[in-house]
Amino acid sequence: MNQTTSDAALDNPPPRAWAGQRVLVVEDSAVQRGYLAGLLRQLEFGEILEAGDGNEALQVLERFGELGTFLVLTDLEMPGMDGIELTCQLRERCLARYLIVVSARDPRLLEIVEGMSFEDGHIDLLGTLLKPVQLDALGMLLARAGNKTEPRAACTQPERPSAELLQQAIAQKQFVAYFQPKIAISNGHLRGLEALARWQHPQRGVLAPLHFIDALEGTPLMIDFTLLIVEQVLQRLTEWKHAGLPPLTVSINLSAENLAERSFIDRLTELVDTSGVPTSALVWEVTETAVMRQLSQALTNMGRLRLMGYGLAMDDFGIGYSSMQQFARCPFTELKIDRAFVNGAAQWPNRLGVLKGALDLARSLNVATVAEGVELMEDWQLLGKLGCDMAQGYLLAKPMPAQDLVGWIKHDRRRLKALAEQT
């Protein structure tokens, strides 16, 4: 999974976390507005406001000021300002915390909304729904708001750290590896982990990758940052072995800067050799973008890593312009299917088509498959029917500190087995 991957999803959120909050329904049909308002009342929202189009919605929201409204629930097709333009406005302004978009039109119109970048905006998209909206489906989307680990507290963009600050953070080992389990869909067993970086900032607490990855990319610091994460992973693998855990594999992201440097591969392999951890315990994740930036050198280094016995995973499969071509020509052992084609695949035919195609391609090349962003039970069951090997996502487990893994295994073993029995 790419480091910027969003952490928002479902995992036993507190019930009715939205109870008593203000919500705005934007819908030109009075009948539909009434229906949606009725659903929101059943979900215990406190104040339910209504607007007939995007222009009226912005006027209503402005009355309550910055982050004065918990949720905007909007239709797409409306006179005046439509739902797509309203969505763009809400990304740029700080008037509400969360957004849900609904439509009775072509599902691909909703895909446009989900394809928009909300990472740097001023509102979080919880998801999209086809009409008629069902109470359970609406509740599941709202559960994501109840489970946000890093809610937006302000409308300023994340402060971009300086190179000096990042260098100091690396030297002081403030960047730490969190781990997200990869679960075998057939039996619910833990098959491996993905290492995801977090910044333990001395003043701001634990920060997600969106606060530092962009500032690291394209700089010499990326190599030192990656080696710091690898060093921690190797230490944890050794500790888990001594604790009696079964052999685990850990996936680690490699950037374009990493893949382009022959000297980096030498430093990386020396670090692993010194640790005593077998190469088979590590899987290097690369994106198509990273491969394409310096194709010849990237392929050379990937070939070296594969010859040494490491696993190689293509990350975010399906979002690049030549994913199939690069996947076929590179010695990958694992295919990670991007959450954009996994989350909601049971509902959206176009996502299902891409998902099936990716699984068929991987099977034809005898490559293991991992579905990212599994949040819904329906998608988990679909993956089982389609024969996907492994899954990651908040339905199964959040990224966690290394010290929490043993306790999580003991606590969640039965739950995961029960999930597997439902596929």
N, C-alpha and C positions, 0 to 999 in steps of 0.2 A: 504494500500500500504506500502511495506517495506520502511524504511527510506532511503535506498540506491537506492531506485529506482531512475533511471536517470530522469532529468527534461527536456530533449530535446524532442521537438515535434513541431506541427504546431499550430499557433495562430495568424493569421494576420501578418506575418512577413513583413518587408519592401521589396518592390518589387525590384527584380534584385540586391539583396545585394551582389551577387557574380560578378557583372558586372566588366569587366576589369581584373579579376583575372587569375592567371596561373593554368592550368589544364593539367594533364598527362593522356592520354588514353593508356591502356596496353591491347593489343589484337594481336594475331598472324595472324589473317586474315586481309589483307590489305583492303578488301571490308568492313568488319565490322568496322575497325578503321576509315575509311572514313565516314561511316554512323554515328558513334557515334560523330566524330568530327563535322559533320554537325549539329547534334542536339545541341552540345555545342555552336556552333557559333550562332544558333538561340536564345540561352539563354544568349548571349552577353558576353561570356568569352573573355578575352583579348588575352592571349597567349595559344595556344593549342599545346601541345607536344605529341609525339607518341613513343611507344616502343612495341617490338614484344614479349617480355616475361618478367618475373620478374627480371632476371639478368640485362637486358638492362634498365629496369625501375629504378632500384636502382642506376645504373651509371648516368642516367639522373638526378635523384633527388639529388644526391650528388653534382652535379655541382652548384646547387642553395643553398646548405647549409641548416642550421636548419630552419624549417618551411618556406622554400623558395617557396613552392608550395601549393596552396590553396586546390586542390582536386586531388585525384587519382581515376580514373574510370577504373576498371580492370575486365577482363574476368577470369573465373576459369580455364578452360582447355586450357593449352598452353604448348608447348615444353620447355625444359630448366626448369626454375623455374615456377611452376604453380601458380594460383591465391591464393590458400590457403597458400602456403609457403610465397608468397609475403605479404599476410595479416599478417602473423606471424612476418615477418621482420619489417613491418611498425608499428606494435604494440610496438616493442622494440626500434625503432629508431625515431628520431625527424625530419623527412624529409618533412612531409605534414600535413596539419591540418585535412582534412576530406577524407573519403573513401566511395566509392560506388562499390559494387560487382555485376556483371551481369553474367548470364549463360543461355545456352539453354538446359542444362542437367537436370537430376533428381532434382526437387525442393528441395529435402532433402539435397542436397549438399550445397545449399545456406543456409539452416537451420543450417548447421554446422558453417558457418561463423557467422550467427546471434547469435549462442549460445556461441561464444567466448566472453571472458570478455575484454571489452575495458575501463573499469572504471579506471584502473591504467596504461593504456598504453599511448602512445604518439601520438595517432591519434583517431579521433572520427568516428565511423561507422555511416553514415547517413542511410544506409539501403541496401537492395538487390533488384534486379529486374530480371525478366525473359525476355529472348530475344523472339521476337524483342522488343527492348526498345522503349517505346512511349514517346513523348515529354512531355505530361502532367504529366506522372508518374515520369519522371526524374525531372521535375520542382518541384513537391511536395516534393521529397526527399531533393532537394537543399534548399527548404524553411526552412528546419530544421536548416541548417547552418546559414541562415539569422536570425534565432530566438534564437540562443544560448544565454542563459543568463549568462553563465560562460565559455566563450571560453578559450581554453588552451593558456596561455600566455607564458609558459615556459615548458621545457622538464624535469624538476625535478618532482619527486613524491611529493604529498602533504606531508608537514611536519607533522610528528606524534606528537601531543601535549603531554606534560608530564602530569602525574597525578596531580602534583601541579598546573599546569596551568588550567587544567580542573576543579579542585576543586575551584580555584579562580573564574573561569567563572560561575560556578554554584552559588557560594556565591553572586556574583555581578549580577546575573540574566541576564547574557549576552546571554543565550540560550532563544530563543523566538519561539512561535508557529506561523507558517504560516498555511493558511487554503485553501484546494482545494475542490471545490464544487462537490457533487455527484448529478447527474441530473436524474430525472425520464424520461425514454426514451419515454414513452407513451404520455406525455404532455409537457415536457421541464421544469417542475417545479423543484425548488431546494428542494431536499429531505434530504440533510444532508451535512456534511463537514468531511474532514479528516484533523487532525492536524499533521503537518510535521515540525520537528524542524529545525531551522536555528541558526547559531552562529553569533551574532553581535559583531564581533571581533573589538577591539578598534583601531587596526592598519590596519587590512586587509579587513575590511568591512564585508558584509554578506557572510557567508560561508555555503556551502551545507553539508549534512551529511557525505559525503565521507571524509571530513576533520576531523571528530571527532568521528563518531559512532564506528568504529573499536577500537579506543583507549578506549572508555567507556565500551564496551562489555566485560564481564568477570571480571569486577571490582565492588567493593561496590559502586562506584560513580554512576552506572547505576540507582540505586534506587532513589537517590537524584535528578538525572537528570530527570527521568520520573515524579516524584512528582512535580518538578518545572513546567514541561509542563502541567501536569494535573491542577495545581493551576491556570495557565494562562487561560486554556480552561474554567474553572469554572467561572473566572472573566468575560471572554468574553461572555459566555452564559447569565450571569446576565445582562450585559450591553445591549446585543442585545434584550433581553426581554423588558427592560425599553425603548429601542428605538422603540418598536412596531413591531419588526419582528415576524413572526409566529414561533411557537416552532420548534427548530432545534435539530437534533442529531449530535454529534461530535464523530468521531472514533479516538482512540488513540492507538498507538502501545505499546504492552507489550513485553519485551524481555524474554529470558529464565531465566535470573537472577530474573526478577520480578515474574514470575510464580512459581519459585521454593521456594520463601520465604513466609511463612505464615504471618510473621510479616509485610511484605510489604502490603499484602491484608488488614490487620488491619489498617495500616496507610492510605492506599488509601481510604478505606470506611469512615474513620473518617473525612478525608479532604472533601469528597463529602457531608457527612451529615452536616458538619458545614456550607457549602456554601449555603445550601437550594436548590441546583439544583437537580431535580428528577433523580433517577437512570436510568429511561427510556431515558434520554437525552444523555446517554453515551454508546458507543459501544467499547469494548476492542478488538483490533485486535491482533491476535497471528498467528505465522507461524507454520507449521508442525514441523520445526526444533526445535522451542522453546518448543513445546509440548513433542517431543521425547527425549529431553536431560534428563529430569527427569519426566518420564511419570506419575508415580503415584501421585506425589505432584502436578504436573501441572493440572491433571484431577480433583484433590480435590479442588484446588483453583478456577478452572474454574466453577466447580459445585457450589461453594459458591457464586461466582459473579453472576451466572445465577439466583440462588435462591433470590438474593437481587434485581433482576429486571433489571440488566444491560443487554445490548446486547453483543453478542460474535460473532466475525467474523473470519473465517479462511482466512488468507491473503496468497497471492501468490499460490493459489490452482493450482495444476497440475505440480509443479516443484519438489515436494518431492517424495520419493520412495514409500510412502504408504499413499498418500493424501486421497484416497477414504476410506481406513480403518479408519484413524483418524477422518475424517469428519463424518463418520457414527456413531462413538462411542462417540463423544463429543457433548455437548448441544449447538451447534452453531445456531445463528439466521440469519446469513448472510454469503454468500459465495462470496469471491472476486477472480475473475478469473484473473490469471497473464497476464500481457500485452504480454508475449511471445506467447500466444494463441489467443490474441485479435487483436493486431496490424497486419494487413495484412491478417486477416482471410477470407476476401472476395476474396483474391487472392490465398491463399495457402490451398489446400484441407486437408492437415494433421492438420493444425491449426484449420480449421473448424470442423474437426472430434472431436478434444479434446474439443473445445468450446461447441459443441452440447451435448457431453457426460456430461460435467459439468452442463449445464443448465438442462438437463433431471434429473440428480441426485438431484440437488437442488429442483426441482419441486416435485420429489417423496417424499422428506422429508419436504416439505412445508417451505423452507428456501429462503429468499430473495437473489437475485443475483446482483452483481456489477461487471461490466467489467472495468478493468483498462487499461490505455494506449490507449484510443480511440483518434486517431489522424486523421483518414481518414474518409471522408463522406461515402465511401462505407462500411466501417466497422460499422459505426453508423447505417446505414440503415439495414445492415444485423442483427445487434443486435435487432433492432425493429421487424424484421420478425421472429426471433427466440424466441421472448418473454422474453428477458432479462429485468430485472426491472430497473436497474440504470447503469449509466456510469460515469467514471472519465477519464479525459485526456485533452490534450491541444487543441483539437478541441472545447472543451467546456469552459475550464478555466484553467489558471495556478494557482499554489499555490500563495496566496497573503497575505499580512499583514492583521491583523484583521480589522484595520481601513479602509481598502479598500472595505470591503465586501458590505456595504450598497450601496455605489456608483456603485459597479459591478452589484448588483441585479437590480437597476434602469436602468442601461445602457444596460444590456444584456437580460432582460426579453423577449423582442420581438424576438431577434435573436434565443434564445433557443426554444421559441414556434414555430418559423418557421422551425427550425431543426426537431422538433418533428413531424410536419406535413408532413415531407418528409420520415418518416419511414413507 
